[in-house]
Amino acid sequence: MKKIAIVTATRAEYGLLAPIITELRKYENDILTVELIVTGTHLSQQYGMTVQEIEKSGQRIDKRIEIPLDSSTALDISSNQAATLVKFTRLFAIECYQAVVLLGDRYEMLMVSIAAGNTQTPVFHLCGGDTTEGAMDEWIRHAITKISYLHFVTNEESRRRVIQLGEDPARVFNVGSTSIDNILTVVDMSKAEALKSVGVDMCDYALATYHPVTMEADDVAKQVKDFLAALQAFPQMQFIVTKSNADQGGARINALLDAADLPNVHVFTSLGVRRYLSLMKYAKFVLGNSSSGIIEAPALHVPTVNIGNRQRGRYQSASIINCGAAAEEIMQAMEVAMSEEHQQICKQVVSPYGDGHAAEKIAREVVTVISSPIDLKKKFYDWPEV
């Protein structure tokens, strides 16, 4: 029996992995099984117990691995990493997977990839080669790339970067983003249905998410206060806000959001992929520093106000307005986003992140690669012109 493991630790990550899980499980038979391993904030009441969203989606969950999540200090994070590494090394040593599929740039996934490396389990990595200069994610993502055997990237710039890191071009595939797959398949709620699902009357609204900028952790309180001040300055607009992730500073952001008690701000721990993307489709604009404002919003022709440095370096569409984290700068960018001129620009945007068939391409290649023995000895690829 051949086994593929797919590991998910966060709500955002699962949204991107879900189409791949569905496509890979179409290949399941007497000699191949695809195991979904759920860990991280999915299993935390503090972060919305989002494992329940996976259960409601009908996906089979094969294993649940609880890991510590306190990220108040660097020591907390290191302790979490150590526990995660031990648990996943033990799991991979027992299960002997043919491959582990994981996504992105979080420290949990770095530990999962190291555990795979220690047990000589091939890592198939999604979304490598991206750049996010304002976050620790930047170096974590590239570290996972070097551990990984197979690479599925979202755009041609990212493919080039992965190859620049010495990876064999024959194992680096530009498949696009599964975010676009989701837009084509799960955005099926009307505006009225989407707003009713969050208890908001029909209105003009914006969708917002604010995560900690991990390279600017000391500034998190001021940044959130400026963010909330900007929302308060537009009382005619409703703001549907999803809470932060579990990065260092995330708990502080969520506490400030809960304490704000603004009449035009509606805060949710998690919305799930279907509600989130449906609400995005009808929003006047998307606001904050989530990658969804960079990837999904342009594909839906919705303006993005991208705040601060967290997403700096990502490939961007013309629909995205970048601004600083000060309240006045955010307010000015929001005015631009709502202008008729910018709304027209957004209607013409073509997503640079693929055609909506990324999951099919990934599943097909994964199954092809594991059908033959994998030699984990990698030769460093040098650019011909270097």
C-alpha positions as CSV (number, residue, x, y, z in Angstrom):
1,M,0.0,0.0,0.0
2,K,1.3,3.4,-1.0
3,K,0.4,6.3,1.3
4,I,0.5,10.1,0.7
5,A,0.1,12.4,3.7
6,I,-1.3,15.9,3.4
7,V,-0.7,18.1,6.5
8,T,-2.8,21.2,7.4
9,A,-2.4,23.4,10.5
10,T,-4.5,26.6,9.7
11,R,-7.8,27.6,8.2
12,A,-6.2,29.6,5.4
13,E,-3.9,26.7,4.5
14,Y,-6.7,24.2,4.5
15,G,-8.7,26.4,2.1
16,L,-5.8,26.1,-0.4
17,L,-5.3,22.4,0.2
18,A,-8.9,21.3,0.0
19,P,-9.1,21.1,-3.9
20,I,-5.9,19.1,-3.9
21,I,-7.2,16.7,-1.3
22,T,-10.3,16.2,-3.4
23,E,-8.4,15.6,-6.6
24,L,-5.8,13.3,-5.0
25,R,-8.5,11.2,-3.5
26,K,-10.0,10.5,-6.9
27,Y,-6.9,8.3,-7.4
28,E,-7.4,6.3,-4.2
29,N,-7.7,2.5,-4.8
30,D,-6.5,-0.8,-3.3
31,I,-2.8,0.3,-3.5
32,L,-3.0,4.0,-2.9
33,T,-4.5,6.0,0.0
34,V,-4.3,9.7,0.7
35,E,-4.3,10.6,4.5
36,L,-5.3,14.0,5.8
37,I,-3.4,15.0,8.9
38,V,-4.9,17.9,10.9
39,T,-2.9,19.8,13.5
40,G,-2.2,23.3,14.7
41,T,-4.9,25.9,15.2
42,H,-7.5,23.6,13.6
43,L,-7.6,21.8,17.0
44,S,-7.7,24.9,19.2
45,Q,-10.8,26.4,20.7
46,Q,-9.0,29.8,20.9
47,Y,-8.7,29.9,17.1
48,G,-12.2,28.6,16.3
49,M,-11.8,24.8,16.3
50,T,-11.7,24.9,12.5
51,V,-11.4,21.1,12.3
52,Q,-15.2,21.3,12.5
53,E,-15.3,23.1,9.2
54,I,-13.2,20.3,7.6
55,E,-15.6,17.7,9.1
56,K,-18.6,19.6,7.7
57,S,-17.0,19.7,4.3
58,G,-17.1,15.9,4.2
59,Q,-13.4,15.3,3.9
60,R,-12.1,12.3,5.8
61,I,-9.7,13.2,8.6
62,D,-7.2,10.4,9.2
63,K,-5.1,11.7,12.0
64,R,-5.2,14.6,14.5
65,I,-1.9,15.8,16.0
66,E,-2.2,18.4,18.8
67,I,0.7,20.7,19.2
68,P,1.4,23.7,21.6
69,L,0.4,27.0,20.1
70,D,1.4,29.7,22.6
71,S,3.5,32.2,20.6
72,S,3.9,35.0,23.1
73,T,7.7,34.9,23.1
74,A,10.6,33.5,21.0
75,L,11.1,30.8,23.6
76,D,7.4,29.7,23.3
77,I,7.8,29.4,19.5
78,S,11.0,27.4,19.9
79,S,9.3,25.1,22.4
80,N,6.4,24.6,20.1
81,Q,8.7,23.8,17.2
82,A,10.6,21.2,19.2
83,A,7.3,19.5,20.2
84,T,6.0,19.6,16.6
85,L,9.3,18.1,15.3
86,V,9.2,15.2,17.8
87,K,5.6,14.3,17.1
88,F,5.8,14.4,13.4
89,T,9.2,12.5,13.3
90,R,7.6,9.8,15.3
91,L,4.6,9.7,13.0
92,F,6.6,9.6,9.8
93,A,8.9,6.9,11.2
94,I,5.9,4.7,11.9
95,E,3.8,5.3,8.8
96,C,6.5,5.3,6.0
97,Y,4.6,7.6,3.6
98,Q,5.7,7.8,0.0
99,A,5.3,11.6,0.2
100,V,4.2,14.4,2.5
101,V,2.3,17.3,0.8
102,L,2.5,20.6,2.6
103,L,2.0,24.3,1.8
104,G,3.7,27.5,2.4
105,D,5.7,29.1,5.1
106,R,4.6,28.6,8.7
107,Y,7.0,27.4,11.3
108,E,4.8,24.3,11.9
109,M,5.3,23.3,8.3
110,L,9.1,23.9,8.7
111,M,9.1,21.4,11.5
112,V,7.0,18.9,9.5
113,S,9.4,19.2,6.6
114,I,12.4,18.6,8.9
115,A,10.7,15.6,10.4
116,A,10.1,14.3,6.9
117,G,13.8,14.9,6.0
118,N,14.9,13.1,9.1
119,T,12.9,10.0,8.1
120,Q,13.8,10.3,4.4
121,T,10.2,11.0,3.4
122,P,9.9,13.1,0.2
123,V,8.3,16.5,0.7
124,F,6.1,17.9,-2.0
125,H,5.9,21.7,-1.4
126,L,3.2,24.1,-2.5
127,C,3.7,27.9,-2.9
128,G,7.4,28.0,-2.7
129,G,9.4,30.9,-4.3
130,D,7.0,33.6,-3.1
131,T,8.4,36.6,-1.2
132,T,7.0,38.3,1.9
133,E,9.7,40.7,3.1
134,G,7.8,41.8,6.2
135,A,7.4,38.4,7.8
136,M,9.5,35.5,9.2
137,D,7.6,33.5,6.6
138,E,10.1,34.7,4.0
139,W,13.0,32.6,5.3
140,I,10.9,29.8,6.5
141,R,9.4,29.3,3.0
142,H,12.8,29.2,1.4
143,A,14.1,26.8,4.0
144,I,11.2,24.4,3.2
145,T,12.0,24.7,-0.4
146,K,15.5,23.4,0.2
147,I,14.2,20.4,2.1
148,S,11.6,19.6,-0.6
149,Y,11.9,17.2,-3.5
150,L,9.0,18.4,-5.7
151,H,7.8,22.0,-6.0
152,F,4.4,23.4,-7.1
153,V,4.6,27.2,-7.5
154,T,1.9,29.8,-8.2
155,N,3.6,32.0,-10.8
156,E,6.6,32.2,-13.1
157,E,8.5,34.6,-10.9
158,S,8.3,32.1,-8.0
159,R,9.4,29.3,-10.3
160,R,12.5,31.2,-11.2
161,R,13.3,31.9,-7.5
162,V,13.0,28.2,-6.6
163,I,15.4,27.3,-9.4
164,Q,17.7,30.1,-8.2
165,L,17.8,28.3,-4.8
166,G,19.4,25.3,-6.7
167,E,16.4,23.2,-7.4
168,D,16.2,21.1,-10.5
169,P,13.9,22.9,-13.1
170,A,12.4,19.5,-14.0
171,R,10.9,19.2,-10.5
172,V,9.5,22.8,-10.4
173,F,6.0,23.2,-11.8
174,N,4.1,26.5,-12.3
175,V,0.6,25.3,-11.7
176,G,-1.1,28.5,-10.5
177,S,-2.9,28.9,-7.2
178,T,-5.7,26.7,-5.9
179,S,-7.3,29.9,-4.7
180,I,-8.5,30.3,-8.3
181,D,-9.8,26.8,-8.2
182,N,-11.8,27.7,-5.2
183,I,-13.2,30.8,-6.8
184,L,-14.5,28.8,-9.7
185,T,-16.0,26.0,-7.5
186,V,-17.1,27.3,-4.1
187,V,-18.3,30.9,-4.5
188,D,-22.0,30.1,-4.8
189,M,-23.7,32.3,-2.2
190,S,-25.7,35.4,-3.2
191,K,-24.8,38.7,-1.5
192,A,-28.0,38.5,0.6
193,E,-27.1,34.9,1.7
194,A,-23.5,35.8,2.5
195,L,-24.5,38.8,4.6
196,K,-27.3,36.9,6.3
197,S,-24.9,34.2,7.3
198,V,-22.9,36.7,9.3
199,G,-25.9,38.6,10.7
200,V,-25.4,41.7,8.7
201,D,-28.2,43.5,6.8
202,M,-27.8,44.4,3.1
203,C,-25.3,47.2,2.8
204,D,-22.0,48.3,1.4
205,Y,-19.2,46.5,3.3
206,A,-15.5,45.7,3.2
207,L,-13.8,42.4,4.2
208,A,-10.8,42.7,6.4
209,T,-8.1,40.6,8.0
210,Y,-5.1,41.9,9.9
211,H,-2.2,39.5,10.8
212,P,0.9,40.3,12.8
213,V,3.9,41.5,10.9
214,T,6.4,39.2,12.5
215,M,9.4,41.3,11.7
216,E,7.7,44.3,13.4
217,A,6.2,42.5,16.4
218,D,6.8,45.4,18.8
219,D,4.6,47.7,16.8
220,V,1.5,45.4,16.7
221,A,-0.6,47.3,19.2
222,K,-0.2,50.7,17.5
223,Q,-0.8,49.1,14.1
224,V,-4.1,47.6,15.2
225,K,-5.2,50.8,16.8
226,D,-4.5,52.7,13.6
227,F,-6.3,50.0,11.6
228,L,-9.4,50.3,13.9
229,A,-9.3,54.1,13.8
230,A,-9.4,53.9,10.0
231,L,-12.5,51.7,10.1
232,Q,-14.2,54.0,12.6
233,A,-13.7,56.9,10.2
234,F,-16.1,55.3,7.7
235,P,-19.3,54.8,9.8
236,Q,-21.4,54.4,6.7
237,M,-19.4,51.3,5.7
238,Q,-19.7,47.9,7.5
239,F,-16.5,45.9,8.1
240,I,-16.5,42.2,8.3
241,V,-13.3,41.2,10.0
242,T,-11.7,37.8,10.5
243,K,-9.3,37.3,13.4
244,S,-5.6,36.9,13.2
245,N,-3.6,33.7,12.9
246,A,-1.4,32.2,15.7
247,D,1.8,34.0,14.8
248,Q,3.6,36.0,17.5
249,G,1.3,39.0,18.2
250,G,-1.8,37.3,16.8
251,A,-3.4,36.8,20.3
252,R,-2.8,40.5,21.0
253,I,-4.5,41.5,17.7
254,N,-7.5,39.4,18.5
255,A,-7.8,40.8,22.0
256,L,-7.8,44.3,20.6
257,L,-10.4,43.4,18.0
258,D,-12.6,41.9,20.7
259,A,-12.3,44.9,22.9
260,A,-13.0,47.5,20.1
261,D,-16.8,47.2,20.2
262,L,-17.3,49.4,17.1
263,P,-20.9,49.5,15.7
264,N,-19.7,49.1,12.1
265,V,-17.2,46.3,12.8
266,H,-18.2,42.6,12.9
267,V,-15.5,40.3,14.1
268,F,-15.3,36.5,13.4
269,T,-12.8,33.9,14.4
270,S,-13.2,32.1,11.1
271,L,-15.7,32.3,8.2
272,G,-14.7,29.1,6.2
273,V,-13.7,29.2,2.6
274,R,-17.2,29.3,1.1
275,R,-18.5,32.2,3.2
276,Y,-15.2,34.1,3.0
277,L,-14.9,34.0,-0.7
278,S,-18.6,34.7,-1.3
279,L,-18.3,37.8,1.0
280,M,-15.2,38.8,-0.9
281,K,-17.0,38.6,-4.2
282,Y,-19.5,41.3,-3.2
283,A,-17.3,43.5,-1.0
284,K,-16.5,47.1,-2.0
285,F,-12.9,46.3,-1.2
286,V,-10.7,43.9,0.8
287,L,-8.5,45.5,3.5
288,G,-5.6,44.3,5.6
289,N,-2.4,42.3,5.1
290,S,-3.6,38.8,4.2
291,S,-2.4,37.1,1.0
292,S,-6.0,36.7,0.0
293,G,-6.0,40.4,-0.9
294,I,-3.1,39.7,-3.2
295,I,-4.3,36.5,-4.8
296,E,-8.1,35.9,-4.5
297,A,-9.4,39.5,-4.5
298,P,-7.9,40.5,-7.9
299,A,-9.3,37.3,-9.5
300,L,-12.8,38.4,-8.3
301,H,-12.1,42.0,-9.6
302,V,-12.3,43.4,-6.1
303,P,-10.0,46.2,-5.0
304,T,-7.4,45.5,-2.3
305,V,-6.0,47.9,0.3
306,N,-2.8,46.2,1.3
307,I,-1.5,47.6,4.6
308,G,2.1,47.7,5.6
309,N,5.0,45.3,4.8
310,R,3.6,41.8,5.5
311,Q,3.0,41.1,1.8
312,R,5.8,43.2,0.4
313,G,7.5,41.3,-2.5
314,R,4.5,39.3,-3.7
315,Y,3.5,39.5,-7.4
316,Q,0.7,42.1,-7.5
317,S,-2.1,43.1,-9.8
318,A,-3.1,46.6,-10.7
319,S,-6.2,46.3,-8.4
320,I,-4.0,46.4,-5.3
321,I,-3.4,49.7,-3.5
322,N,-0.4,49.6,-1.1
323,C,-0.3,51.9,1.9
324,G,1.5,52.3,5.2
325,A,0.1,51.2,8.5
326,A,-0.8,54.7,9.8
327,A,-4.5,55.5,10.1
328,E,-4.4,58.4,7.7
329,E,-2.7,56.4,5.0
330,I,-5.2,53.6,5.3
331,M,-8.1,56.0,5.1
332,Q,-6.6,57.6,1.9
333,A,-6.2,54.2,0.3
334,M,-9.8,53.2,1.2
335,E,-11.0,56.4,-0.6
336,V,-9.0,55.4,-3.7
337,A,-10.4,51.8,-3.5
338,M,-14.0,53.1,-3.6
339,S,-13.4,55.5,-6.4
340,E,-15.1,54.8,-9.7
341,E,-11.8,55.1,-11.5
342,H,-10.2,52.3,-9.5
343,Q,-13.3,50.2,-9.6
344,Q,-13.1,50.3,-13.4
345,I,-9.4,49.3,-13.2
346,C,-10.3,46.3,-11.2
347,K,-12.8,45.1,-13.7
348,Q,-10.0,44.7,-16.3
349,V,-7.6,42.8,-14.1
350,V,-6.5,39.3,-15.2
351,S,-5.2,37.1,-12.4
352,P,-1.5,36.1,-12.7
353,Y,-2.2,33.0,-10.6
354,G,-3.4,30.5,-13.0
355,D,-6.5,29.2,-14.8
356,G,-8.4,27.4,-11.9
357,H,-7.1,23.9,-12.6
358,A,-4.1,23.9,-10.3
359,A,-5.3,21.0,-8.1
360,E,-5.8,18.7,-11.1
361,K,-2.3,19.4,-12.3
362,I,-0.8,18.9,-8.8
363,A,-2.6,15.6,-8.2
364,R,-1.7,14.2,-11.6
365,E,2.0,15.0,-11.1
366,V,2.1,13.7,-7.5
367,V,0.6,10.3,-8.5
368,T,3.0,10.1,-11.4
369,V,6.1,10.8,-9.3
370,I,5.3,8.3,-6.5
371,S,4.6,5.6,-9.0
372,S,8.4,5.1,-9.3
373,P,11.1,5.0,-6.7
374,I,12.3,8.5,-5.6
375,D,16.0,9.2,-5.2
376,L,16.3,11.8,-2.5
377,K,19.9,12.6,-3.4
378,K,19.6,16.1,-5.0
379,K,22.3,17.8,-7.1
380,F,22.5,21.6,-6.7
381,Y,21.3,23.2,-10.0
382,D,23.5,26.2,-11.0
383,W,22.1,28.8,-13.4
384,P,23.8,28.4,-16.8
385,E,24.8,32.1,-16.9
386,V,26.4,32.0,-13.4
